[in-house]
Amino acid sequence: MHNTRLGVLAIMKNEAMNITEWLDHYVWLGCDSIFLIDNGSTDDTIARVEAHPFRDRIELVARSEPHNQVGHYREVYATLDIGSQVDWLIMADLDEFWFVKDGSSLKALLDKQMQAVDLIYTNWTVFGSSGHDEHPESLRRDLLSCRPNLAAHENTKWIARTAALNADWMYTHKVRDLDSRRIISNNVELQLNHYITQSREYWRTVKMVRGDASKAENDGVRTWDYFDRNDAACTAQDTRLSSLVGEAQGASLSLRASA
């Protein structure tokens, strides 16, 4: 048995199509605390968070200022005193799903193998829409087409030991100023599925119109050309997460991963 307290921090806007599955996933992964920053949602995202069966694990805060993703992360990390609540913090967007490739417990991995580590990077495995016009029932089960190679090194996310983490060092894809001897990249045991395009319905109604979380100049980059180029690059198939999820849903998954 492990004593690790695991948390995830994310910012979201208009994620009603995906929020329930995303929450299910991070409960399944073993997260004791889920820290959600709402960046001005106008759909049913908040209602779905409030209705989630593991609502007691979720801390939900509103930060409406646009294009300030990193600033919101830092301020919320400090204000909620996240470092005192969890031992390890996962950074993830609402289209990003971390998991251990063999389906074992992330907490156990962190407990048993990461005692000399403060920061873990994992590269994106980038997925396309797998031909979905309407939004799929499940991103994890239904989206299987991905780029054949891991993204360039800068396209990573991170898991950090909070005892070594300062809010001012946090960035979306990197953490600065930690001891380089205690930083690793782990793409052997860990995988980070990044579902960029998802479906034509999602792209049209959400991604193309809500704006960018970090930079105003990126508000218009999510075009149909972007969608088509990403889909065309997704020539490989990856069923690791789909196989782990199977037909199980929500609470039953959380029990297996937390064991």
Secondary structure, 3 states (H helix, E strand, C coil): CCCCCEEEEEEECCCCCCHHHHHHHHHHCCCCEEEEEECCCCCCHHHHHHCCCCHHHEEEEECCCCCCHHHHHHHHHHHCCHHHHCCEEEECCCCEEEEECCCCCHHHHHHHHCCCCCEEEEEEEEECCCCCCCCCCCHHHHCCEECCCCCCCCCEEEEEEHHHCCHHHECCCCECCCCHHHEEECCCCEEEEEECCCCHHHHHHHHCCCCCCCCHHHCCCCCHHHHHHHHHHCCEECCHHHHHHCCCCHHHHHHHHHC
